[in-house]
Amino acid sequence: MAGSRYSRQTLFRPIGSQGQRKLMQSRVAIVGMGALGTVLANHMVRAGVGYVRLIDRDFVEMSNLQRQMLYDEEDARTSAPKATAAAKRLSRTNGLVEIEPHVTDLNPTNAETLLSGVDLILDGSDNFAVRFLVNDFSIKKGIPWIYGGAVSSRGVSMTVIPGETPCLRCMFGEAPAQGTTETCDTAGVIGPIIHVVASHQATEALKLLVGDRESLNKRMVHFDLWHNQHAAVDVSKARKTDCPACGHGHFEYLDAEYEGETIQSMCGRNSVQIHPIVPRKLELAEWADKFSVIGETEVNPFLLKFRPDAEHTLVLFPDGRVIVQGTDDPTAAKSLYSRYIGM
């Protein structure tokens, strides 16, 4: 069964039957199951990568469906968590692949657990703080990762191999401040650029997993589909000896422990996420009983939505995370969190 399933892929000489066996023994983690992540996961599962871990904190909304290819209207209607909705869809695509979804926020307290035990990490995230955290973990543990980003009609991708290539901090120094870069929620995005960038990432992933390092792209590639532009910048000599991460082994994003890192404005979405440093399990059914007498409440096995007033919604997750919708002010969000959840 596996032979016929992958027959067209094994006919491709750089992969062949030996490369296919390597893919089937490989383990990949995908961080973020939004636009890029859904395309990446689709490629990895269909290609026969043996184990795929899906990591995402968010749930499906109607505005996602224009570009996030694994979800449908029912997922949006029920506010299905992206990781589990994607896993359900992908398991029907290839039952030979082990798919492990994690509905959680990747942060310094759980990165070791979520990113260990894989051969490669793929970036499907939508913010630089997470990417710099992945970069730190990658360099510290020696696990390759492939950066990707897309907004508007533009996209970029770069492969990072610890000890061989420049890392993300070599290229950008540090994560830009919240709200200083364009996002899909502020500048929009067209679906085709998602597929171009993620397909480039996926191809680099296949090269790495089958062991064809000579064919890896040693450039940071840039695309602008609307304006018919494509550029590739040679970064093979851009590795910096004074880089905090790969030069000095200082992993500031991975080692961060201060409270401010657990409160994050979600740029362009008028929302703030609060994730306690100390893990806190929330029993959704119990909270639904409490909230139902004071406001509109919706609950499913994965999340609870509570509307204390016309302007705000608190979205609770079992892992202790709370997204406060209706404000982008961390102070106001923390006030609502303290009022209804407690500290």
VOGU-3710 file (C-alpha; in Angstrom, 3 decimals, decimal comma):
1> magsrysrqt> 0,000/0,000/0,000  2,749/2,440/0,922  4,626/1,646/-2,286  1,750/2,617/-4,591  0,840/5,620/-2,453  4,279/7,197/-2,907  5,070/5,795/-6,371  5,198/9,167/-8,155  7,409/10,595/-5,438  9,864/7,692/-5,484
11> lfrpigsqgq> 10,139/8,016/-9,272  11,723/11,395/-8,587  15,404/10,413/-8,487  16,626/12,730/-5,710  14,155/10,961/-3,398  13,782/7,443/-4,752  12,866/4,439/-2,618  15,745/5,016/-0,208  14,717/8,627/0,379  11,120/7,545/0,885
21> rklmqsrvai> 12,185/5,141/3,614  14,012/8,008/5,306  10,899/10,191/5,115  8,797/7,471/6,692  11,262/7,288/9,587  11,454/11,074/10,041  9,859/13,243/12,715  8,790/16,849/12,152  7,246/19,542/14,364  5,202/22,352/12,817
31> vgmgalgtvl> 4,821/25,511/14,909  1,596/27,298/14,027  -1,326/25,791/12,128  -2,496/28,919/10,376  -1,949/29,615/6,691  1,660/28,445/6,277  1,258/25,657/8,807  -1,717/24,066/7,064  0,131/23,927/3,741  3,272/22,591/5,428
41> anhmvragvg> 1,354/19,906/7,303  -0,497/18,888/4,160  2,782/18,449/2,268  4,512/16,554/5,089  1,624/14,138/5,643  1,027/13,487/1,951  4,762/12,961/1,393  4,768/10,258/4,065  6,823/11,833/6,838  6,363/9,254/9,590
51> yvrlidrdfv> 5,512/11,552/12,502  4,132/15,093/12,392  3,539/17,171/15,534  1,121/20,086/15,159  1,402/22,986/17,632  -1,117/25,820/17,701  -2,856/27,870/20,398  -5,724/29,227/18,301  -9,169/28,215/17,062  -10,728/28,427/13,613
61> emsnlqrqml> -12,552/31,616/12,619  -14,435/32,381/9,412  -11,751/34,843/8,256  -9,220/31,975/8,243  -10,955/30,012/5,498  -9,706/32,196/2,642  -6,161/30,853/3,035  -5,965/28,147/5,746  -6,584/25,125/3,590  -7,341/22,394/6,136
71> ydeedartsa> -10,430/24,008/7,681  -14,057/24,447/6,661  -17,153/26,373/7,728  -18,109/23,776/10,325  -14,710/24,209/12,011  -15,309/27,956/12,159  -18,886/27,596/13,386  -17,824/25,350/16,269  -14,615/27,307/17,037  -12,592/24,121/16,593
81> pkataaakrl> -8,963/24,308/17,761  -6,749/24,483/14,690  -4,370/21,725/15,787  -7,105/19,157/16,371  -9,152/20,171/13,316  -6,040/19,856/11,131  -5,102/16,507/12,672  -8,597/15,164/12,029  -8,489/16,205/8,383  -4,935/14,961/7,821
91> srtnglveie> -5,580/11,587/9,441  -8,130/10,945/6,693  -5,514/11,872/4,114  -2,778/9,450/5,188  -3,422/6,880/7,887  0,201/5,728/7,753  1,437/8,940/9,391  1,350/9,492/13,161  -0,122/12,942/13,758  0,093/14,478/17,228
101> phvtdlnptn> -1,830/17,724/17,826  -1,082/20,091/20,722  -3,585/22,847/21,469  -1,267/25,151/23,357  0,864/28,260/23,148  4,554/27,643/22,471  6,508/29,559/25,130  9,723/29,254/27,149  8,063/27,027/29,758  7,040/24,277/27,320
111> aetllsgvdl> 9,426/24,616/24,354  11,629/21,777/25,608  8,652/19,411/25,668  7,015/20,500/22,420  10,082/20,812/20,204  12,203/17,876/21,364  12,361/14,480/19,720  12,113/15,657/16,106  14,507/15,884/13,180  13,233/19,212/11,877
121> ildgsdnfav> 11,096/22,173/12,955  8,948/24,033/10,424  7,835/27,606/11,013  4,151/28,242/10,380  3,892/30,926/13,054  2,716/34,497/12,642  5,005/36,444/14,968  8,695/37,003/15,506  8,702/36,313/19,239  7,819/32,687/18,553
131> rflvndfsik> 10,307/32,468/15,691  13,143/33,744/17,879  12,156/31,225/20,539  12,297/28,440/17,924  15,629/29,803/16,719  17,073/29,667/20,243  15,887/26,091/20,745  17,188/25,059/17,340  20,666/26,429/17,994  20,833/25,070/21,551
141> kgipwiygga> 19,719/21,558/20,577  21,221/21,359/17,087  17,895/20,770/15,322  17,446/22,422/11,889  14,457/24,656/11,274  12,986/26,442/8,277  11,761/30,008/8,665  8,863/31,289/6,613  6,651/34,357/6,584  3,988/35,844/4,319
151> vssrgvsmtv> 1,872/38,989/4,316  0,072/40,917/1,586  1,480/39,419/-1,645  5,012/39,048/-0,245  6,812/36,148/1,359  10,207/35,029/2,606  11,889/31,769/3,574  15,279/30,670/4,909  16,719/27,355/6,077  18,669/27,386/9,350
161> ipgetpclrc> 21,116/24,568/10,097  22,853/25,042/13,466  26,606/25,300/13,161  26,497/25,683/9,377  24,259/28,568/8,349  23,441/31,961/9,850  20,543/31,858/12,281  17,599/34,221/12,515  19,380/36,447/15,027  22,344/36,774/12,661
171> mfgeapaqgt> 19,927/38,169/10,098  17,566/40,309/12,186  19,251/40,899/15,539  16,142/40,751/17,690  12,402/40,411/17,368  10,719/43,653/16,277  8,419/45,299/18,796  4,739/44,370/18,725  2,820/46,407/16,170  5,868/47,594/14,201
181> tetcdtagvi> 5,573/45,044/11,382  2,750/44,277/8,982  0,564/41,242/9,640  -2,166/39,456/7,709  -4,675/41,137/10,025  -3,371/44,631/9,285  -2,136/44,456/5,675  -4,160/41,524/4,368  -2,846/38,534/2,425  -3,648/36,631/-0,753
191> gpiihvvash> -3,788/32,857/-0,685  -1,290/32,102/-3,477  1,687/33,647/-1,636  1,013/31,270/1,255  1,366/28,274/-1,028  4,513/29,604/-2,687  6,336/30,224/0,589  5,161/27,043/2,326  5,954/24,945/-0,734  9,486/26,347/-0,739
201> qatealkllv> 9,785/25,473/2,960  8,379/21,998/2,343  10,811/21,336/-0,488  13,739/22,340/1,704  12,318/20,032/4,370  12,260/17,089/1,972  15,874/17,763/0,993  16,950/17,760/4,629  14,972/14,672/5,579  16,247/12,538/2,681
211> gdreslnkrm> 19,807/13,733/3,327  20,384/15,807/0,179  22,238/18,678/1,840  24,028/19,678/-1,357  20,743/20,759/-2,925  19,702/23,005/-0,030  19,096/26,647/-0,883  21,820/28,733/0,753  19,846/31,905/0,157  17,060/33,826/1,832
221> vhfdlwhnqh> 14,363/33,886/-0,825  11,856/36,701/-1,269  8,696/36,670/-3,388  6,169/39,321/-4,355  3,600/37,630/-6,541  1,475/40,698/-7,220  4,406/42,756/-8,480  6,133/39,856/-10,255  9,268/40,027/-8,138  11,535/37,222/-6,927
231> aavdvskark> 14,894/37,695/-5,243  17,362/35,389/-3,521  19,995/36,839/-1,201  23,096/34,726/-0,599  23,393/34,363/3,181  26,061/31,650/3,227  28,591/34,113/4,686  26,191/36,091/6,868  26,818/34,104/10,041  28,000/36,477/12,782
241> tdcpacghgh> 30,612/35,504/15,341  29,053/37,947/17,815  25,495/36,635/17,321  23,916/36,256/20,787  22,475/32,839/19,905  24,798/30,921/17,566  27,879/33,015/18,395  27,749/33,292/22,187  25,156/30,687/23,145  22,905/33,208/24,905
251> feyldaeyeg> 19,300/32,091/24,476  17,342/35,081/25,694  14,029/34,071/24,155  14,233/30,474/25,322  15,319/31,400/28,834  12,866/34,292/29,333  10,933/33,935/32,571  9,562/37,369/33,389  5,833/37,968/33,603  5,628/40,375/30,696
261> etiqsmcgrn> 6,409/37,567/28,294  3,144/35,834/29,220  0,971/38,780/28,149  0,919/39,295/24,402  -1,114/41,685/22,285  -2,279/39,868/19,167  -1,545/42,510/16,572  -4,442/43,426/14,312  -6,935/41,247/16,167  -7,914/43,587/19,021
271> svqihpivpr> -7,057/40,782/21,446  -4,585/40,038/24,221  -3,397/36,576/25,227  -2,563/35,866/28,871  -0,657/32,704/29,729  0,394/32,229/33,378  4,041/31,357/33,986  2,974/28,677/36,447  0,879/26,104/34,545  -2,767/26,272/35,544
281> klelaewadk> -5,374/23,796/34,383  -8,832/25,198/33,714  -11,786/22,835/33,974  -13,992/24,309/31,280  -17,243/22,744/32,496  -16,760/24,201/35,958  -16,011/27,654/34,578  -19,023/27,419/32,270  -21,257/26,856/35,298  -19,781/29,910/37,022
291> fsvigetevn> -20,021/32,183/34,000  -23,458/31,140/32,775  -25,189/33,136/35,533  -23,404/36,390/34,717  -22,974/36,389/30,932  -23,360/34,602/27,615  -21,323/31,374/27,596  -20,372/28,828/24,915  -18,264/25,747/25,633  -16,878/22,785/23,723
301> pfllkfrpda> -14,223/20,211/24,721  -11,422/22,547/23,648  -12,374/26,071/24,714  -14,922/28,240/26,491  -16,190/31,625/25,310  -17,546/33,985/27,947  -18,999/37,411/27,145  -19,208/39,498/30,314  -20,400/42,529/28,330  -21,116/43,661/24,794
311> ehtlvlfpdg> -17,516/44,696/24,104  -15,435/41,835/25,478  -15,093/38,062/25,158  -12,846/35,868/27,281  -11,738/32,669/25,557  -10,481/30,061/28,055  -8,362/27,030/27,161  -7,721/23,928/29,298  -3,984/24,689/29,503  -4,670/27,919/31,422
321> rvivqgtddp> -4,440/30,363/28,531  -7,023/33,104/28,196  -7,509/35,318/25,149  -9,274/38,579/25,961  -11,035/39,827/22,829  -12,248/43,383/22,439  -9,078/45,193/23,566  -5,441/45,421/22,555  -4,455/47,054/25,844  -2,570/44,546/28,063
331> taakslysry> -3,494/46,493/31,198  -7,216/46,407/30,414  -6,982/42,729/29,470  -5,203/41,856/32,696  -7,877/43,725/34,639  -10,625/41,649/33,018  -8,592/38,491/33,576  -8,117/39,298/37,236  -11,797/40,182/37,663  -13,205/37,004/36,181
341> igm> -10,398/34,413/36,407  -8,218/35,583/39,292  -4,422/35,530/39,397
//
